[in-house]
C-alpha cells in the first residue's frame, strides 16, 4: 500500500468513527430505509478510499461522505423505479450536492438528527430488544458482537435478530417518523436505554486495545443533555445524565499511562473530576425532588455513594447493597443481580458474596466475564487461590478487550 493510500485509509477510518452514525441517521430519515442508507454509506466510504488519494482530501470529509452517499442512494432509487413511495423519496432527496463541486456541503442539516432517529427507531411495532439493538447497530455504530455482549446473547443470535428486524421494517413499511412532543414519553425508556448502552460500551469497551472509547462516552452524554433540554422535567433523564457524568468523572483515573486498567478501589480519587461530580450531584438532587426514583436515579445514587466517600475504605457498602436490592425490584436483570451480589460481598464478606453469586442464574451469566471476575475476587479473599486462578482464567477467555485481558493476566500471576 502506498503512503497516500495508507493515509487515505486512516482518514476514512477516522471519518467513519466520528460521523458514520450521524450520517446514517440523516440518510435513513431521508430515504425511509435503513438498508438502503447503509448500502449507500458503505459505497461512499469505498469511493473515498479510491478517490481521496487521487484527487486530494476534501476540506469537509464528513460532508463529502454525506453528499456522495445521498447521490448513491438517488442512483439506486432511479434504477429501481418501483412504486410511488420510492419516487417520492427520490424527489425529496434531489437535488443532491455534487461533492466534487463544493466539497460536499450538506444541505438542510438538522441539528441532533441522530437523537431524532433514535426516537424514530424506537417504534412500538418492534420488539423492545429489537428496537434497542437496531438503534445501537445503525446509529451508534456498535458492532453485532458488542451489542450481543451487552444483551448477554450469542453473537450469531444477535446477528439473526438484526436481520429480522430490518426485514420487518422494510416489509411492514414502518415509518421513520419522530412522534409529536406529547407522545415522546412513550418511547423515552427505550431512548434512555440506547443512550446508556452507548455510554457503557464507551466506558468499558467490550473489545479492542482501549478500555475507554471516549468518543462514545462524549456522544452519549451530549445526546443525554439534548434529551434533557427537550424533556426538562423528566426525573429519569436527569438520573441518566447524572449517572453517566458520575462515571465519566473517573475517566482519567481508570487507565494508567500505559493503558492498563485500574480497579475502582485502587483509583486515585484526587484525580476524579470534582466539577463533574458536583454537576451530577445537582442533577440527582433535582431528580429526587420530582418523585419516587426510577432505575437510573437509583444507579446514580449508587454512583453518588462511591463519589462521596473520601476513600475506598469509607464506601458505605451496606447502603449500596440496599440500593441494589431496590434496583432489582424496580428493574431486575442478571447484571443487576450480579452487582447486588458483589455489593453484598463487600458489605458482609466473601462467604456472603459466594453464597449470593451461587444463587444467580448461571446459564445466563456463564458467558459474562465479570461474573467470573466477581467469583475470583471473592475466592482470593478466602485464600482459595487455585479456584480463584481458574475463575480468572474463565474470565480471560470471555473478554476481547486488551486492557481487561492484561488486568486479568496480572491477577492470575498474583494468585499462583
C-alpha positions as CSV (number, residue, x, y, z in Angstrom):
1,X,0.0,0.0,0.0
2,X,1.4,3.4,-0.9
3,X,1.8,6.1,1.6
4,X,-1.0,8.1,0.2
5,X,-3.3,5.1,0.2
6,X,-2.4,4.4,3.8
7,X,-3.0,8.0,4.7
8,X,-6.4,7.9,2.9
9,X,-7.4,4.7,4.8
10,X,-6.6,6.3,8.1
11,X,-8.6,9.5,7.2
12,X,-11.5,7.4,6.0
13,X,-11.4,5.3,9.2
14,X,-11.3,8.5,11.4
15,X,-14.2,10.0,9.5
16,X,-16.2,6.7,9.9
17,X,-15.5,6.6,13.7
18,X,-16.5,10.2,14.1
19,X,-19.6,10.6,11.9
20,X,-20.9,7.3,10.5
21,X,-23.8,7.1,12.9
22,X,-24.9,10.7,12.5
23,X,-24.6,10.4,8.7
24,X,-26.6,7.2,8.6
25,X,-29.3,8.9,10.7
26,X,-29.6,11.7,8.2
27,X,-29.7,9.3,5.2
28,X,-32.2,7.0,6.9
29,X,-34.6,9.7,7.6
30,X,-34.3,11.0,4.1
31,X,-35.0,7.7,2.3
32,X,-37.0,5.9,5.0
33,X,-35.0,2.7,4.5
34,X,-32.1,1.8,6.8
35,X,-30.8,-0.9,4.5
36,X,-30.6,1.5,1.5
37,X,-28.9,4.1,3.7
38,X,-26.4,1.6,4.9
39,X,-25.6,0.4,1.4
40,X,-25.2,4.0,0.1
41,X,-23.0,5.0,3.1
42,X,-20.8,2.0,2.5
43,X,-20.4,2.9,-1.2
44,X,-19.5,6.4,-0.2
45,X,-16.7,5.2,2.1
46,X,-15.4,2.9,-0.6
47,X,-15.4,5.8,-3.0
48,X,-13.4,7.9,-0.6
49,X,-10.8,5.2,-0.4
50,X,-10.5,5.2,-4.2
51,X,-10.7,9.0,-4.8
52,X,-9.1,10.8,-1.9
53,X,-5.5,9.6,-2.7
54,X,-6.0,10.6,-6.3
55,X,-8.0,13.8,-6.0
56,X,-6.8,15.1,-2.6
57,X,-8.7,15.3,0.7
58,X,-11.8,17.4,0.8
59,X,-12.0,20.3,3.1
60,X,-15.0,18.8,4.8
61,X,-14.6,15.0,4.7
62,X,-17.8,14.2,6.6
63,X,-19.9,16.4,4.3
64,X,-18.2,14.8,1.3
65,X,-19.3,11.4,2.6
66,X,-22.8,12.5,3.1
67,X,-23.2,14.1,-0.3
68,X,-21.7,11.0,-2.0
69,X,-23.9,8.7,-0.1
70,X,-27.0,10.8,-1.0
71,X,-26.1,10.6,-4.7
72,X,-25.6,6.8,-4.5
73,X,-29.0,6.5,-2.9
74,X,-30.6,8.5,-5.6
75,X,-28.9,6.4,-8.3
76,X,-30.2,3.2,-6.8
77,X,-33.8,4.6,-6.5
78,X,-33.6,5.7,-10.1
79,X,-32.6,2.3,-11.2
80,X,-35.4,0.6,-9.2
81,X,-38.2,2.9,-10.2
82,X,-40.8,0.8,-8.4
83,X,-43.7,2.4,-6.6
84,X,-44.8,5.9,-5.9
85,X,-43.3,5.9,-2.4
86,X,-39.7,5.4,-3.6
87,X,-40.2,8.0,-6.3
88,X,-41.3,10.4,-3.7
89,X,-38.2,9.6,-1.6
90,X,-36.1,10.3,-4.7
91,X,-37.8,13.7,-5.2
92,X,-37.2,14.5,-1.5
93,X,-33.5,13.8,-1.9
94,X,-33.0,15.9,-5.0
95,X,-31.1,18.0,-5.8
96,X,-28.2,16.3,-4.0
97,X,-25.0,18.3,-3.9
98,X,-22.0,17.4,-6.1
99,X,-19.2,16.6,-3.7
100,X,-16.5,17.5,-6.3
101,X,-18.1,20.9,-6.9
102,X,-18.4,22.2,-3.3
103,X,-16.6,19.7,-1.0
104,X,-19.9,18.1,-0.1
105,X,-21.6,20.9,1.7
106,X,-24.6,19.2,3.3
107,X,-27.9,21.0,2.7
108,X,-30.7,21.1,5.1
109,X,-28.7,19.8,8.1
110,X,-31.0,19.0,11.0
111,X,-29.3,19.5,14.4
112,X,-29.2,16.4,16.5
113,X,-30.6,14.3,13.7
114,X,-29.2,11.2,15.5
115,X,-31.3,11.7,18.6
116,X,-34.4,12.3,16.3
117,X,-33.8,9.0,14.6
118,X,-33.2,7.2,17.9
119,X,-36.7,8.2,18.8
120,X,-37.9,7.0,15.3
121,X,-36.2,3.7,15.6
122,X,-37.7,3.0,19.0
123,X,-41.1,2.3,17.3
124,X,-43.6,0.4,19.4
125,X,-44.3,-2.0,16.5
126,X,-40.8,-3.5,17.0
127,X,-39.9,-5.7,20.0
128,X,-38.2,-3.9,22.9
129,X,-34.8,-5.7,22.5
130,X,-35.0,-5.5,18.7
131,X,-35.5,-1.7,18.5
132,X,-32.7,-1.0,21.0
133,X,-30.4,-3.4,19.2
134,X,-31.2,-1.9,15.8
135,X,-30.5,1.6,17.1
136,X,-27.2,0.6,18.6
137,X,-26.1,-1.0,15.4
138,X,-27.2,1.6,12.9
139,X,-26.9,4.9,14.8
140,X,-24.3,4.2,17.5
141,X,-22.1,2.2,15.2
142,X,-21.7,-0.6,17.7
143,X,-20.8,-4.0,16.2
144,X,-23.0,-7.0,16.3
145,X,-20.6,-8.6,18.8
146,X,-20.7,-5.5,21.1
147,X,-24.5,-5.5,21.1
148,X,-24.7,-9.2,21.7
149,X,-22.3,-8.9,24.7
150,X,-24.5,-6.1,26.1
151,X,-27.6,-8.3,25.9
152,X,-25.6,-11.4,27.1
153,X,-26.7,-13.4,24.0
154,X,-24.5,-15.3,21.4
155,X,-23.2,-13.2,18.6
156,X,-24.9,-15.3,15.9
157,X,-28.3,-14.9,17.7
158,X,-28.0,-11.1,17.7
159,X,-27.0,-11.1,14.0
160,X,-30.1,-13.0,13.1
161,X,-32.3,-10.7,15.2
162,X,-31.0,-7.6,13.5
163,X,-31.6,-9.1,10.0
164,X,-35.2,-10.0,11.1
165,X,-35.9,-6.5,12.4
166,X,-34.6,-4.8,9.3
167,X,-36.8,-7.1,7.2
168,X,-39.8,-6.3,9.3
169,X,-39.2,-2.5,9.0
170,X,-39.0,-2.9,5.2
171,X,-41.9,-5.3,4.7
172,X,-44.2,-3.5,7.1
173,X,-43.3,-0.1,5.9
174,X,-42.7,1.1,9.5
175,X,-42.2,4.9,9.1
176,X,-39.1,6.7,10.3
177,X,-41.0,9.5,12.0
178,X,-40.5,11.3,15.2
179,X,-43.6,11.2,17.4
180,X,-45.1,14.6,18.4
181,X,-43.9,16.1,21.6
182,X,-46.8,14.9,23.7
183,X,-46.0,11.3,22.7
184,X,-42.3,11.4,23.2
185,X,-42.6,9.9,26.8
186,X,-44.0,6.7,25.2
187,X,-40.5,6.0,23.8
188,X,-38.4,7.6,26.5
189,X,-37.5,4.4,28.3
190,X,-36.1,2.9,25.1
191,X,-34.2,6.0,24.2
192,X,-32.6,6.2,27.6
193,X,-31.6,2.5,27.3
194,X,-30.0,3.2,24.0
195,X,-28.0,6.2,25.3
196,X,-26.9,4.3,28.4
197,X,-25.7,1.2,26.4
198,X,-23.8,3.6,24.1
199,X,-22.1,5.1,27.2
200,X,-21.4,1.7,28.7
201,X,-19.6,0.5,25.5
202,X,-17.6,3.7,25.6
203,X,-16.9,3.4,29.4
204,X,-15.8,-0.3,29.3
205,X,-15.2,-1.3,25.6
206,X,-16.0,-5.0,25.0
207,X,-13.2,-5.4,22.5
208,X,-10.2,-3.6,21.1
209,X,-7.0,-2.1,22.6
210,X,-8.6,0.6,24.6
211,X,-10.6,0.2,27.8
212,X,-12.3,3.6,27.3
213,X,-13.8,4.8,23.9
214,X,-14.0,8.5,24.8
215,X,-16.0,9.4,21.6
216,X,-18.8,7.1,22.6
217,X,-18.9,8.4,26.2
218,X,-18.9,12.0,25.0
219,X,-21.6,11.4,22.4
220,X,-23.9,9.6,24.8
221,X,-23.5,12.5,27.3
222,X,-24.1,15.0,24.6
223,X,-27.3,13.3,23.5
224,X,-28.5,13.0,27.1
225,X,-28.0,16.7,27.5
226,X,-30.1,17.4,24.4
227,X,-32.7,14.9,25.6
228,X,-32.9,16.8,28.9
229,X,-33.3,20.1,27.1
230,X,-36.3,18.6,25.2
231,X,-37.8,17.0,28.3
232,X,-36.6,19.1,31.2
233,X,-39.0,17.7,33.8
234,X,-38.3,14.0,33.4
235,X,-36.5,12.8,36.5
236,X,-35.2,9.6,34.8
237,X,-33.5,11.7,32.1
238,X,-31.8,13.7,34.9
239,X,-30.9,10.5,36.7
240,X,-29.4,9.0,33.5
241,X,-27.3,12.1,32.8
242,X,-26.2,12.2,36.4
243,X,-25.2,8.5,36.3
244,X,-23.1,9.0,33.1
245,X,-21.5,12.1,34.4
246,X,-20.6,10.4,37.7
247,X,-18.9,7.6,35.8
248,X,-17.2,10.0,33.4
249,X,-15.7,11.9,36.3
250,X,-13.5,8.9,37.0
251,X,-12.4,8.6,33.3
252,X,-8.8,9.7,33.8
253,X,-8.3,7.5,36.9
254,X,-9.4,4.2,35.3
255,X,-6.5,3.8,33.0
256,X,-2.7,4.2,33.7
257,X,-0.5,6.0,31.2
258,X,0.5,2.6,29.7
259,X,-3.2,1.8,29.1
260,X,-3.6,-0.8,31.9
261,X,-6.8,-0.9,33.9
262,X,-7.1,0.5,37.5
263,X,-9.8,-1.1,39.5
264,X,-12.2,1.2,41.4
265,X,-10.7,0.6,44.9
266,X,-7.2,1.4,43.6
267,X,-8.0,4.6,41.8
268,X,-6.5,7.9,42.8
269,X,-9.6,9.8,44.0
270,X,-7.8,13.1,43.8
271,X,-7.8,12.7,40.1
272,X,-11.6,12.4,39.9
273,X,-13.2,15.4,38.2
274,X,-14.9,17.3,41.0
275,X,-16.7,19.7,38.7
276,X,-18.4,16.7,37.0
277,X,-19.2,15.2,40.4
278,X,-20.8,18.5,41.5
279,X,-22.8,18.6,38.3
280,X,-24.0,15.1,38.8
281,X,-24.9,15.8,42.4
282,X,-27.1,18.7,41.4
283,X,-28.8,16.7,38.7
284,X,-29.5,13.8,41.1
285,X,-30.9,16.2,43.7
286,X,-33.2,17.8,41.1
287,X,-34.4,14.3,40.0
288,X,-35.0,13.1,43.5
289,X,-37.3,16.1,44.3
290,X,-39.6,15.0,41.5
291,X,-40.9,11.8,42.9
292,X,-40.0,8.1,43.6
293,X,-36.7,7.2,42.0
294,X,-36.6,5.1,38.8
295,X,-33.8,2.8,37.8
296,X,-31.4,5.4,36.5
297,X,-31.8,7.5,39.6
298,X,-31.1,4.5,41.8
299,X,-28.0,3.7,39.8
300,X,-27.0,7.4,40.1
301,X,-27.4,7.1,43.9
302,X,-25.1,4.2,43.9
303,X,-22.5,6.2,41.9
304,X,-23.0,9.1,44.4
305,X,-22.2,6.7,47.3
306,X,-18.8,6.0,45.6
307,X,-18.2,9.6,44.7
308,X,-18.9,11.0,48.1
309,X,-16.7,8.6,50.0
310,X,-13.3,10.1,50.9
311,X,-11.6,6.8,50.4
312,X,-12.2,3.3,49.2
313,X,-12.4,2.0,52.8
314,X,-15.1,4.6,53.6
315,X,-17.6,3.5,51.0
316,X,-20.9,2.6,52.5
317,X,-21.3,-0.9,51.1
318,X,-24.3,-1.8,53.2
319,X,-26.1,1.2,51.7
320,X,-25.0,0.3,48.2
321,X,-26.2,-3.3,48.7
322,X,-29.6,-1.9,49.9
323,X,-29.8,0.3,46.8
324,X,-29.0,-2.7,44.5
325,X,-31.8,-4.6,46.2
326,X,-34.2,-1.7,45.4
327,X,-32.9,-1.7,41.9
328,X,-33.6,-5.4,41.5
329,X,-37.2,-4.8,42.4
330,X,-37.5,-1.8,40.0
331,X,-35.5,-3.1,37.1
332,X,-34.5,-6.7,37.5
333,X,-31.8,-8.1,35.3
334,X,-28.9,-10.7,35.6
335,X,-26.3,-7.9,35.6
336,X,-28.1,-6.0,38.4
337,X,-28.3,-9.2,40.4
338,X,-24.6,-9.8,39.9
339,X,-23.8,-6.3,41.1
340,X,-26.0,-6.8,44.1
341,X,-24.1,-10.0,44.9
342,X,-20.8,-8.1,44.7
343,X,-22.1,-5.3,46.9
344,X,-23.2,-7.9,49.5
345,X,-19.7,-9.4,49.4
346,X,-18.1,-6.1,50.2
347,X,-20.7,-5.4,52.9
348,X,-20.8,-8.8,54.6
349,X,-17.7,-10.6,53.5
350,X,-16.5,-13.0,50.8
351,X,-18.5,-16.0,52.0
352,X,-21.7,-13.9,51.6
353,X,-20.5,-13.0,48.2
354,X,-20.1,-16.6,47.1
355,X,-23.5,-17.5,48.5
356,X,-25.1,-14.7,46.6
357,X,-23.2,-15.5,43.4
358,X,-24.1,-19.2,43.6
359,X,-27.8,-18.2,43.7
360,X,-27.6,-16.3,40.4
361,X,-28.8,-17.8,37.1
362,X,-25.5,-19.4,36.0
363,X,-26.8,-20.3,32.5
364,X,-27.3,-16.6,31.7
365,X,-24.1,-15.3,33.3
366,X,-21.7,-18.1,32.4
367,X,-20.7,-16.2,29.3
368,X,-20.3,-12.9,31.1
369,X,-16.6,-12.4,32.1
370,X,-17.4,-10.1,35.1
371,X,-19.4,-12.9,36.7
372,X,-16.2,-15.0,36.8
373,X,-14.2,-11.9,38.0
374,X,-16.6,-11.5,40.9
375,X,-16.2,-15.1,41.9
376,X,-12.4,-14.9,41.5
377,X,-12.2,-11.8,43.7
378,X,-14.3,-13.5,46.5
379,X,-12.2,-16.6,46.3
380,X,-9.0,-14.6,46.6
381,X,-10.2,-13.0,49.8
382,X,-11.0,-16.5,51.1
383,X,-7.4,-17.6,50.1
384,X,-8.8,-20.3,47.8
385,X,-6.2,-19.4,45.2
386,X,-6.5,-22.4,42.9
387,X,-10.2,-21.8,42.4
388,X,-9.6,-18.1,42.0
389,X,-7.0,-18.7,39.3
390,X,-9.5,-20.9,37.4
391,X,-12.1,-18.3,37.7
392,X,-9.8,-15.6,36.4
393,X,-8.9,-17.9,33.5
394,X,-12.5,-18.3,32.7
395,X,-13.0,-14.6,32.6
396,X,-9.9,-14.1,30.5
397,X,-11.3,-16.4,27.9
398,X,-14.5,-14.4,27.7
399,X,-13.2,-10.8,27.2
400,X,-11.8,-9.4,23.9
401,X,-10.6,-6.1,25.4
402,X,-6.8,-5.9,25.6
403,X,-6.8,-3.7,28.8
404,X,-9.0,-6.1,30.6
405,X,-7.0,-9.1,29.4
406,X,-3.8,-7.6,30.7
407,X,-5.5,-6.9,34.1
408,X,-6.8,-10.4,34.4
409,X,-3.4,-11.9,33.5
410,X,-1.8,-9.8,36.3
411,X,-4.4,-11.0,38.7
412,X,-3.7,-14.6,37.7
413,X,0.0,-14.1,38.3
414,X,-0.8,-12.8,41.8
415,X,-2.9,-15.9,42.6
416,X,-0.3,-18.5,41.6
